[in-house]
Amino acid sequence: MSNLLNGFRVFWQMVKEEWMSNHMQGSHTRQVVVERLGNPFWQYNSRIAKEGLVLRFGEFDDLDRIVELERLGYDGFEAWHYHDFRQDFLANPYAAYIMLDTQEPKSQLIGLIVGRFRARGSHISHLIVHPEYQRQGLGSLLLNVWLSCAERLDSPQITLEVRASNQGAQNLYQRHEYKIIGKRERYYQDNGETALIMKRWVD
């Protein structure tokens, strides 16, 4: 009986995902916050174009590349799997997927910042930079872009989680005025590590 129920759950999930894909695939502007943000990148893109870089909103077709970048940036650990990103991208109207690409010699996804914007505040779920492009200020660039978006949307605060052992990331966030406000025990599934909760206010 349990096998039958599990099989039905899997089938029903597939039906829901297929419906969402058919009705929503191909347009990131279905996301409420993306519509409201308009084009928040033009000032940044005018500065980084000389470095062969460009910022843009993510598209459904980016999901495979997002998962691959996550694998590289998190040293093989997948915090979210493909179906998690897919579900979030298709069903979360408050989500924002901001991509950082190289333009030359070929287009390549080298960084991203992903999260959501709500009236009470925004939350960063993922900040990832390709290992070959780390320590070049791109993490700071993406955090600044997210802050600009929060200001546009009058979002009063930004929160995120970071591994307790990841001192480098904590230092980056602290330079951007994030402060530790709490922790979540055994938050990370790969090793049961504690997550530190960090927050900054939006001026």
N, C-alpha and C positions, 0 to 999 in steps of 0.2 A: 504493500500500500504506500509506504514512504517513497519507494522508487517511482511509483506512478505520480505522486504529488510533486516530487522533485522534477520529473520530466515535464509535467504541466507548467510548473513555474518557469522552467527554461524556455519552453515553447511560448508562453505568454510574454516573457521578456523580449524574445525575438520579434514577436508580432508588434509590440509597442515600439521597439527600436526601428523596425521597418517602416511603421507608420510615420514616426518622427522624421526619418530620413526622406521619405517621399514628400512630406509636406513642408520640410524646412531646409533641406539641403540646398546649397548653392548661393545663399545670401546671408552674410553676416549682419546685415542691417536689421534683421529681425530682433536683434538684441537692443533693448530699450536704451541702455547707456551708450551704446555705439552710435545710435541715432542722435542722442543728445550731445555727444562730444563733437560731432562734425569732423573737422580735420585738426586735431591737436598737435600734429607732428611737424607742421611746415617750418616753424622756426628751428627746430632741431635738425630737420633734414637739410636745411640750407647750410648748416654748419658741418654736418658729417658727410655730406656728398663728396667733398674733396678727399675723404678717406675711403671712398667707394662703399659707403654704408647707407642704408635707408630703413626708416621705421614705417610700419604699416599695421593695419589691423589684420588679424588672422582670418583665414578662410577654412571652410570645411576640408578642402583638399590638403591643408597643412597638417592634418592630424597625424599621419604617419611620420612626418618629419619632426613633429613635436615629441612623439614618443621616442624616436631615435636620439634627439637632443637630450631628453631627460635621461636616457640610459647613459649617454656619454658624460653629461654634466654631473650626474649623481653616482658615477663610478659603478654602473651596472645595476643600481637599485632603482626599481620602478615604484615611486610613491603612488602614482596613478597608472593604471593600465589603459590601453587604447579605448576600451569601452567606457572607462570613467571620463576621459576627455570627451569622447563622443556624446555621452549623455549630458555632460555639462554644457558643451557647445550648442547642442540642439535644443535643450530644454530650459536652460537658465537665462532668463531675459536680462539679468543684471550682470552677466559675465562680460569680461573684456579680455581679449587675447591680443597682446601687443607683441609684434614680431620685429626682430632686428636681422636684416639680411645684408650679405655682401652683394655687390653688383658686378664686380670684376674680380678675376677673369670670368667667373660664372656666378649665378645667383645661388646663395647658400644660406640656410637658416643658422645663425650663429648665436642668437640670444633671444630670450623671451621673458616677459613678465605677464602673469595670468592671475586673475582674481575676480572680484565682484565689487560693485558699488551699490550700496543701499543708502537710504536716507539717514540712517543712524551712523553710517561710516562705511569705509571700504576695507577689504581684506585681500592681502596678497597670498595666493596659494602656491605659486611657483615663481622663482627668479632663477633663471638658468643661463649661463654663458658657456659656450663651447670651450673645452679645455685649452685648445690652441689659441684662444682669444682672451683668456683670463688675464687679470692684472694689467689691463689696458684702459681701465676706467669705464668699461661697458656696463658693469653692474650699477655703477653710480648713474650712468646715463639713463638706464631703464628705471631706476628709482626716481630720478628727477622727472621723467615723463609721467610716471604714475602719480606723483605729487601734483603735477600740472593738471592732470585729468581730475584729480580729487578737488582741486581748487575750482575748476570749471563747473563741477557738479555740486559745489557747496557741501562737499562731504566733510564732516567735522574731524574725522580721525582715520588713521590707517593702522591696521593690526596685521600681524603675521606670526608664524611659528618658526623656530629655528632649533636645530639639534643642540643640546647642551654641550656637546663636544666640539661643535663647529665654531671655534673661536674666531676664525677668519671672517666668517659671515657675520657674527655678532659685532665684530669691530666695524665692518662696513655699515651695518645698520645704525650703530651708535654714532658714526660720523654723520649720518643723516638724521640725527636727533631722535632715533627710536630708543625707548627705554624698556627694560624688563619689568613686566608688571605681574607675572605669575608663571606657572608651569603646568604642563600636562604629563603626568606620570605614564610611562610605558606607551607613549604616543606612536612611536615608529615601529611598524610591524616586523621589520627585518631583524632588529636586535632588541626590541623593547626599550629603546632609549627614551629618555625624558625630552620633551620639547619645552623650550622657553617661549613664553608669549611676550611679544614686544609690541609697543604702540608708540605712535607719535601723533601729536595734534596738528591739524592743518590750519595755518594762520589765515 
